[in-house]
Amino acid sequence: MDYSIFDFLRLIGSLGLFLYGMKIMSEGLQKFAGDSLRRILTAMTTNRVTGVLTGVLITALIQSSSATTVMVVSFVNAGLLTLTQSIGVIMGANIGTTVTAWIISALGFKVDISAFALPLLAFGIPFLFSGKSSRKSIGEFIFGFSFLFMGLEGLKMNAPDLSANPDMLAFVQNYTDMGFFSIILFLLIGAILTMIVQASAATMAITLIMCANGWIDYHLGVALVLGENIGTTITANLAALTANIQARRAALAHLMFNVFGVCWVLVVFYPFTGAVSWFVTNVMGVTDPAVAVSFKLAAFHTAFNVSNTCIMIWLVSLIEKTVCSIIKPKDEEDEEYRLRYISGGMLSTAELSIIQAHKEITLFAERTAKMFNMVKQLFYEENEDVFLKVYNRIEKYESISDRMEVEIANYLTCVAEGRLSSEGKEEIRVMLRAVSEIESIADSCNNLARSIKRRNEFKSVFTPEQNMHVERMFELVDQALARMNIVLHKPELNHEDINLSYNIENEINNYRNQLKSGNIEDINNKKYHYQDGVYYMDMIAESEKLGDYVINVVQAVIDKKI
């Protein structure tokens, strides 16, 4: 079979289309779906069992475990699913894909979603060019969805066509009589084949061809199927290349799940395959050798994935801890959207739930302080690539803060509906106020970043005195944020804690007034251009606003603790 460099470039281009589709699909989801879709998905994956059933249903409908796991990675990347929820759905996808094996065995038919990709783009065009942002996001999602499946189809079409040229694999007959080593060898062949053709169904078809031609027996066919379960994880890992750390962990969890399953099946290989063979022959009554082998392989595929899921469903927490320890976040990657303390729902008593909510609010405040540190880094950054990277992180933090505010507020509202003392209800009112003010701090940080970006875009240059004044204002705001986080962490407060925060706030206000007066004089004295003064005072004024939000948080906490 001829395979030119042009064919190889088409293969690489298909991979690029696939990754680009994954990227814009995830972005479209994040902008459009927001909290509503996240709540729907959360309801569908409230526990391990429902998560598994969701994965089974989706994969059985779209006939592709690769597509399901790619979607799951996309949902995790968009913050719509947690890592724990995604592991359950991935387990279900492994069961759902066995429906494909049965259809291939019985009918030789597989639904081709890529055939609908181009027509789907026609529906996406009006959305994409809509003036309304929500509709535009729908268009982006549709285009990403279509590109994703077009890319997958391109990977299959432009890979070496092994299924249409089974004679290429006739050499394997030379390695069928080496005992258990042959099982391991064919497992590796199955994994490599699936990585090449990018479709577990194609590997199943190749396996059936080899068994039908008598090149390999039932046990070696099973080994190929086991290898296919490992090879199919490459799709999700490819999808996770451009995703965030949680999405990469979800893809690794998929790989771990399948590798563990293969390992324990190899330990009980002959008894397990023998039991499946007996079931097909004696229970299903399939005795024709030409037909029986395909049904045996399909039955094995189902039995293996169901058994593996029944075992691994109890080890979801262990899988999560393992992938988190393997893929550790860098400092700039610790920004995935998640609630650490209240994501599991309300606790047994409302008072305990309030404690958890306070911990979440404290974490929220720490994120805003980290966000302000990025603003300070941005002020002097001259490297354009580094500047854009930090600026994008600030924008992402601001988006996360919006969603955290809503999640925490919704949680506190639910807690308030329970049996609470008057003190507890007052505490919730104060916490809701604090959450709103902390989100305003994040907004101010984002506004400061925008002011710095505008200054750079218009080539505005501050004088050394202006830089010194901005630095001093940033230093005061930094002190205010540090005091705010100390106050939030302290179980009890004294008047010295309160006075320190008020003193910093007064100093910020006085410094702003001083700089505002000085700015007018400096412009009149031609020390710098008027436009430079506009950007300069925008930063000063926004910093003073940020200080106001900080003192509002402190006052809310004081109301609660004193």
Buried (B, 14 or more C-beta within 10 A) or exposed (E): EEEEEEBEEBBEBBBEBBBBBBBBBBBBBBBBBBBEBBBEBBEBBEEBEBBBBBBBBBBBEBBBBBBBBBBBBBBBBBBBBBBBBBBBBBBBBBBBBBBBBBBBBEEEEBEEBBEEBEEBBEEBEEBBEBEEEEBBBBBBBBBBBBBBBBBBBBBBBBBBBBBEEBEEBEEBEEBBEEEEEBBBBBBBBBBBBBBBBBBBBBBBBBBBBBBBEEBBEBBBBBBBBBBBBBBBBBBBBBBBBBBBBBBBBBBBBBBBBBEBBBEBBBEEBEEBBEEBBEBBBEEEEBEEEEBBBBBBBBBBBBBBBBBBBEEBBEBBEEBBEBBBEEBEBEEEBEBBBEBEBBBEEBBEEBBEBBEBBBBBBBBBBBBBBBBBBBBBBBBEBEEEEEBEEBBEBBEBBBBBBBBBBBBBBEBBEBBBEEEBEEEBEEBBBBBBBBBBBBBBBBBBBBBBBBBBBBBBEEEBEBEEEBBEBBEEBBEBBBBBBEBBBBBBEEEEBEEEBBEBBEEBBEBBBEBBEEBEEBBEEBBEEEBBEEEBBBBBBBBBBBBBBBBBBBBBBBBBBBBBBE
